[in-house]
Amino acid sequence: MARAIITIAAVMALAAPAVHAGPAAKDMYEAALAREQAVRGAFETAPPPEVLADVHAVVGAYRAVVRRFPTSGYSDNALW
């Protein structure tokens, strides 16, 4: 009985990080790309301050991809 409990606890402990691992590099990159495309549509020669705030948020989203997945091919794209 104790062995079964230990086994179940070990499986749950190993599975927990996978559940909370967060989004994949591809998902993060595609979300940042979608935000960029939306902001580009609103960007004019003299954009209002809220559009500039969106631009800064998009840059931050790309930087987050690089910080979280530095060796991913999506990081190269995010830096570009």
Contacts in CASP RR format, 6 or more apart in sequence:
PFRMAT RR
TARGET T0000
AUTHOR 0000-0000-0000
METHOD contacts of the structure
MODEL  1
MARAIITIAAVMALAAPAVHAGPAAKDMYEAALAREQAVRGAFETAPPPE
VLADVHAVVGAYRAVVRRFPTSGYSDNALW
23 31 0 8 1.000
25 65 0 8 1.000
25 68 0 8 1.000
25 69 0 8 1.000
25 72 0 8 1.000
25 73 0 8 1.000
25 74 0 8 1.000
25 75 0 8 1.000
26 74 0 8 1.000
28 61 0 8 1.000
28 64 0 8 1.000
28 65 0 8 1.000
28 68 0 8 1.000
28 69 0 8 1.000
28 74 0 8 1.000
29 62 0 8 1.000
29 65 0 8 1.000
29 74 0 8 1.000
29 77 0 8 1.000
29 78 0 8 1.000
31 61 0 8 1.000
32 58 0 8 1.000
32 60 0 8 1.000
32 61 0 8 1.000
32 62 0 8 1.000
32 64 0 8 1.000
32 65 0 8 1.000
32 78 0 8 1.000
35 54 0 8 1.000
35 57 0 8 1.000
35 58 0 8 1.000
35 61 0 8 1.000
36 58 0 8 1.000
36 62 0 8 1.000
38 54 0 8 1.000
39 51 0 8 1.000
39 54 0 8 1.000
39 55 0 8 1.000
39 58 0 8 1.000
42 51 0 8 1.000
42 54 0 8 1.000
43 51 0 8 1.000
43 55 0 8 1.000
44 51 0 8 1.000
47 55 0 8 1.000
62 78 0 8 1.000
62 79 0 8 1.000
63 78 0 8 1.000
65 72 0 8 1.000
65 74 0 8 1.000
65 75 0 8 1.000
65 78 0 8 1.000
66 75 0 8 1.000
66 78 0 8 1.000
66 79 0 8 1.000
69 75 0 8 1.000
END
